[in-house]
């Protein structure tokens, strides 16, 4: 893959998702958020998505569960229970 980055990708993140990226970045001593996101993309692309998931909305692909009040952190209780 080329080191030339000619495309810009804008992504909206919840505060919890941004915190998760920052935590990953600092834990792995990465210089920028962009570097952390590229590394996470590389790691994620090595994992195959489960087959047969069917059609899903973009909002179903968040890092954290979504409840009636928005995104919930992994440590928050499941709103369905």
N, C-alpha and C positions, 0 to 999 in steps of 0.2 A: 504494500500500500504506500502511496506517495505521502511525503511529509508536507506537501503543499495543501493548505486548507482553504479552498476557494468557496466553500458553501457555509453559510451561517444558518444555524438552526435555533429558533427561539422556542423555549418551552416554559410553560407556566407551571409553577410548583407550589404546593401547600407549604406552610411554615415547617411542618413535620418532615416533609420530603427534603426540603432544603437543609434542615438540621442533620438528616441522615447522610446527605452528601458531604456536608462539612465535617461530620464525625469521621466518615470514611477517609476524607482528604487528610485530616490531621493525624489520624491513626497511621496512615501509610506515608506520611510526610511528603505529600504531593504539593507542588508549587502553586497550583491554581484550582479553582472549582472546575474549570474547563478540562483540565488534565484528569481530575477525579471522575468527571462524567464520561470522558473518553475511555478510561480504564473500566468503569462499571459497564459501559456499553460492550466493550471487548469481552468482558467476563460473561455478560448476559447472552451475547451472541453465540457463545460456545455451548450453551445449554439449549436443548431442543424443547420447544413448547409442547405441552401435551396435545395429542391428536384429538379431534372431535369436540373441541370447545364450542364450535358453532360461532354465530355472529355475536359480537360483543361491542358495546359502545366504548368510545375512547376513555370515558370516565371509569370504566371497569378495570383499567390497567394501572391504577395508582399503586404506590408503594404501601399504603396503609388502607385499612378497611374504611368504608364510608358509612356513616350513620346518618340519622336525620339531621344532626347538627353539623355535618361536614366530615372532614377526615378525622380519624381517631388514631392515636399512636398504638403500637403493638401491645403496650402494657395496659391500655384501657379495656374495659370489659366489652364484650360483644353486645351491641344494642339489640340483637335478635333474641337474646336469652333473658 
